[in-house]
Amino acid sequence: MSVHASPRERRAGDALGRVHVLVYASAPGGDARAVEDAYHTISRDLEGTPGLLGNVLLRSLADPGSFAVMSEWRDAAAFREWERTASHRDTTAPLRPLQNAGAGPAATFGVYEVVAAY
């Protein structure tokens, strides 16, 4: 990246190689609070996790009972290292019963690497 790059170009360049993990969840019986509570519990437990840059809880505008948690990781290695830890499954357990498990693994979560950004 050029020393003369604009702030936007620098931010876009910083995003390359980062990994976004999307976990899909549904509110049982339309009870959004169950998903929100699980998200907050997990987020507090993940605070300070090496390589985790942050996460957000997204609610579908088309279906208010559908959610996605999007976490951002420094890179794939940081995510995979955390995923292999003993605490991974315990920490994320509160959201697991709310995941879209009936639709199969592809509808439960996805891991994506940033290859372009503006």
FENJOQUI-V31915 format. One record per residue. PSI is psi in degrees with one decimal (999 if undefined). OMEGA is omega in whole degrees, -180 to 180 (999 if undefined). Layout:
BEGIN
PSI:OMEGA
PSI:OMEGA
END
This chain:
BEGIN
135.2:-179
146.5:175
-15.0:179
12.8:-179
146.7:178
162.2:176
-38.4:179
-42.7:179
-37.8:178
-43.8:179
-43.5:180
-42.7:179
-35.5:178
-27.8:-177
-24.2:-177
133.4:179
-14.4:176
159.9:-178
135.2:175
129.7:177
127.4:178
124.0:177
123.9:-176
135.5:-178
157.3:178
142.6:178
123.2:-180
126.0:179
26.1:-180
10.3:-179
84.4:-178
-27.3:-178
-34.2:-180
-44.4:179
-45.5:-179
-43.0:179
-44.3:178
-42.8:179
-48.3:-178
-39.9:178
-49.2:-179
-43.8:-178
-41.8:177
-41.1:-179
-28.4:-178
-8.8:-179
129.6:179
3.1:179
125.2:-180
130.1:177
-16.1:179
118.0:-177
-20.9:179
175.4:177
160.2:178
151.9:174
123.8:-178
136.1:176
135.5:179
133.7:174
-29.1:-179
-30.6:-178
94.4:-175
-9.1:176
-0.9:-179
135.8:-177
161.4:169
135.6:170
124.6:179
114.9:176
150.1:-180
128.7:-178
150.2:-180
-42.1:180
174.6:-178
-36.7:-179
-42.1:180
-42.6:179
-48.3:-178
-37.2:178
-45.7:178
-41.0:-178
-28.7:180
-8.5:-178
155.8:180
-30.8:-176
-11.3:-176
-54.2:-176
-39.8:179
-42.6:-178
-39.1:-176
0.4:-177
-37.6:-177
-26.3:-178
-20.9:-173
-44.4:-180
-13.9:-178
-6.6:-179
155.9:-178
55.0:-173
-31.5:-178
-20.7:-178
0.7:179
166.1:-175
-36.3:-178
-28.8:-179
-5.6:-178
-43.7:180
165.4:176
148.8:179
123.6:-174
137.7:176
138.0:177
120.5:179
-14.4:176
147.6:-180
148.5:176
999:999
END
